[in-house]
Each structure stands twice: as C-alpha cells, then as structure tokens.
Amino acid sequence: MKIRQDHSRFRQIVRGRVKNDLRRYMSSGELIGKQGDKTVKIPIHRIDIPRFRFGSKDQGGVSQGQGDPGDPVGGGEGGDQPGQGGEAGEMEGDKALEMDVTIEELAEIMAEELQLPNIEPKGKKEISTKSVKYSSIRPTGPESLRSFKRTYKQALRRMVSSGEYDPGNPLIIPRREDRRYRSWKEEESPTTNAVILYMMDVSGSMGDEQKEIVRIESFWLDTWLRSQYKGLESRYIIHDATAREVDRDTFFHTRESGGTMISSAYKTALEIIDADYPSDEWNIYPFHFSDGDNWSVDDTATCMKLLKDELIPKSNMFGYGQVESPYGSGQFIKDLRGTFGDEDRVVLSEIQNRDAIYDSIRTFLGKGM
C-alpha cells in the first residue's frame, strides 16, 4: 500500500513538472522521435528524491559528540561529496530522467495548461466497429484457447470431492472432462473517426527551421486529436507549383526550388477527401502551413473559391499556420482574413518562431474544433 502511495505521489510530481515545462517541450521538439503507440518518453531534467547521507564516524556532530544547534550535519562546509566545491571533479553530473507518459495523460496536461475544450463531432455519423471480447469459460473449444488455470482448478475440485486428493502427494492430473476453454463474443461499438490532412509549402522559401516548426506543431495536434477520437488517420501533402501526397518522412524532409501555387494543395486534399473520407462519416481537419507566398492574385482567388465552396463545408475546421520566413511575403493570411474573418471553422495562426508554437497550438485547438 505504501509503495502504491509513493508511486502515485511520484507520478503527480512528474505530471506537475511536465505541466510547468510544457511551453519548453512545445518549442524544443525534444519529445518527437520518443513517441510509441501509447506512450511518450519525456526527459525530466531534475527530480530530487529524498535519501540519507552518512558522514564519517569520527566526525562527531549532532547527537554524537560535540556539536551546537545550527551546525551542518556531516562535517561542515566543503567535503568530498560529488558536486560540491569549486574545483572540477571526477563524478558524473545530474542527467535527465526519462519517464513514460501516456498519450492520454499528455493530452490531459495539454488540456489543463492550455485550457482546451473537448471536441464535439459536428454532424458526423458514428462508424460501428467489431471487437472480440473473451468474457466466459466453456468446456469445449480449440486447444489454443485452453485456460490452464481454470483447467487446474476444475481438476483439483474433482479430486478433492472424490477423495482422490492426497495432501502428502499433491499431484493434480487433469482429465479430458476437466478441460476449460476461453469463450468469446463479438461486440459492436460506435467509433468516431477523424482524419488530419497536413499540407505544407516546400518551395525554396521554406527552409529547414520552418519545416521543423511544422513538424513540432503536427506532433502536438496529433497528440490532442488522438485523445479525442478512437480512430485518427493522418495524410500528408506537399506543394510548390504542383502538389502530391507523400509519406510522413518525405513531408518533413523535402525541399523544392520552384514557385508556389497553393490551389494545387487544396485540389489534392479534396481528391483525397472525396475518394476516402465521406464528410458524413468522417471528422475532417485540414491544416495548411506556408510562409504566405502565392504565385498570383488569380490563384489566390481560386484558393478562396475552393475553400468556400468545397473544403470548408466538408471539414470540421480548416487551420492555416503562416510560418515566418525571411523570403516569404506573408500575404496569404491577410487574404484569408479578408475573406473568412467571421467564419468559425477557419482558424488562422501566425508563427514567428519556435517560441510562438505554444500560443499557435492554443489558437488552433482553443475553439474545440
């Protein structure tokens, strides 16, 4: 019981440390690459664990020999302990302690620190999924499902009741009629599914730092949405003057030198939605990241029409993040504000640098999506 209490308190300390340092985690990207299916390894840079420290037996001190109230325990200043004194030592310094935190717990910390509302699917149909649940025991079944524990208990019960059991020689030999097997049943449960469509400008004006900011933002967007939906899929589109769908690794490491035609990304996103994600069955979240440059005023007008007539009506929310670049004009977010300033499903965020990621995530997720 005491160990469980101590473990629970330690987890609370870890949770508090992650919450206090959330802005730093969001801006540094140090959690990316440490994510498993259900947990994330988080480096906790310092947690003091209470421990005893013993001094030399001949030093005296409080309660043994000489000493006055206020004297330090263990022999005064200095000493040979690791980390003390002004000179360089041979002992190791403090290392970051990596703790496993579940995706759900990390999302809860995000919700508390960023004050995020829970997502309510907007007019989307729930999809029923079948799952197998082992819920009972029966006397017949395949050998692969035999329950050895229940078989042993049944054999023991039979031998005790028939007088065959010998406490001096407790040998239990199951018979065919003692065998017990796990039984299952199929259950249908409603699952609300969602898809994120990430779109990114990979033209020459989007450098490595801009792509890293997008990579960090996508990690935290994924983390939050996975806590809100049982099934979440992610698709990736890159574009310069043309657009194409790619895998995640290619998405974050491709750099082109051509111009920028944003409408090509929106057309590709609509093709994916129409082919794989009917809007009456899926919660759809397109996120587009760019430095704000576009090929022409005519293409910007095409983008606004695609958004207004097709992409926004099919989506729960459309998010546009403008990553500041020394080569980008930053015009596109102004055009979006002028066209969709009053549209609740359009969320715009300007991201000057990594320090702005924290506020950008809150902007994207703060409306409940």
Secondary structure, 3 states (H helix, E strand, C coil): CHHHHHHHHHHHHHHHHHHHCHHHHHHHCCCCCCECCCEEEEEECCCCCCCCCCCCHHHCCCCCCCCCCCCCCCCCCCCCCCCCCCCCCCCCCCCCEEEEEEHHHHHHHHHHHHCCCCCCCCCCCCEEEEEEEEEEEECCCCHHHECHHHHHHHHHHHHHHHCCCCCCCCCCCCCHHHCCEEEEEEEEEEECEEEEEEEEECCCCCCHHHHHHHHHHHHHHHHHHHHHCCEEEEEEEEECCCEEEECHHHHHHCCCCCCCCCHHHHHHHHHHHHHHCCCCCCEEEEEEEECCCCCCHHHHHHHHHHHHHHHHHHCCCEEEEEECCCCCCCCHHHHHHHHHCCCCCEEEEEECCHHHHHHHHHHHHCCCC
